[in-house]
Amino acid sequence: MHPIILLFVISLLHAYEARGSDTVTPVFVQKGKDLLLNVTAPVKIVKRSDFRWRFNDSNIFRLFDDNRSKIIGPYDGRVEIFLQNHSLLLKNVQQDDSGRYTAGVFGDQNNYVGKYSVTVQDPVSPVNGTVDLLSNSSDSCNLTVTCSTQDSHHINSTFRCDTNTCSQEEGGERSKVTTSGTSLRVYLSKGFSVICNHSNQVSSDEHTTMIRDFCFSNPAPEPRSYIIITIVTVIVVLVIFAIAAFVRHRKKGKHESVVMENTLYETAQVKSVNPLMDQNPTDDAAAPSPSSIYSLIELGSMKSTEAGDTTQPESLYAQVDKSALA
């Protein structure tokens, strides 16, 4: 009975180890970064056995029972092994480094202490959001946001906004997985912000759009602001009118001053005998007869109609009709 029980216990242990050895941990790493893989159990190297890190079916590193170690050719300079815990550091990973990585002690029996499925990914391309306004009123609007990437993937969704908040309508696409394995999502955040998100397991890019700006680009001012604006406008208009009236008054005063200083012409009676009367009558017939002539007349001092006395010119010219000389 005892040998049978012992064999049963040993078989259970092997089954447990086998089940544990089948556990594969997925790992994602960005292209160009370094990859660190750890062992998941203590490493015990016995005689005629060695510890190995393998990529698919090829060896990367071997550590023998006499503590000699060897890095296999293609990985020389790219791999670093930490002997204190047997971890593997693979530098500057590329797409070709995607695959299955295993660590274990190999000999009469193979004991795995780590299994990984590694996927190397490129960083995602930038994402952009565009808005199409469907309808708009003073208190609500409907619009569509389209999220697109540089590699020609896109999704769109419709949103409805009022003066207080926005909501994402049913229909359209909220998220999808692209052919390259990336995720593209559009969703509402913080009331009026729409987020376009493009991501994978190693990188992410976002674009934020304030959709309220498209609905209420000219919101009505608050009552207090409206009163202040009205008062300022009235004051500005009054100031402009006052300046215009002052300028007009100054111009009018200057014009009246110029008129008073000009030579005064007036129609007057002839005081002195016209010297032209003594000329030969034949001269009148020979020369063209002007319709009027000027005679120098003497004037007395004239009193100004203004508040003070103003001295007028002692003599001035008066226009005299020729008929008055007859």
Salt bridges, closest charged atoms under 4 A:
ASP50 OD2 - ARG52 NE 2.89
ASP50 OD2 - ARG62 NE 2.71
ASP57 OD1 - ARG100 NH2 3.64
ASP66 OD2 - ARG68 NE 2.62
GLU80 OE1 - LYS91 NZ 3.95
ASP97 OD2 - ARG78 NH2 2.76
